[in-house]
């Protein structure tokens, strides 16, 4: 999935991109770990989000290690 197809999640500093061994890509919201109003894996594209903080342009969204199985 291209960054722009994820909506705000594609440029948010609170996102972690999770890639499965099967090639699936999931956008995980780190705010969901401590703030219950956020969804761990929001339906994409996210067009509005009260917790959105734009990532610095030079920073890449960190990806997590690949995992087995389906996530989401």
Order of alpha helices (4+ residues) and beta strands (2+ residues): beta-beta-beta
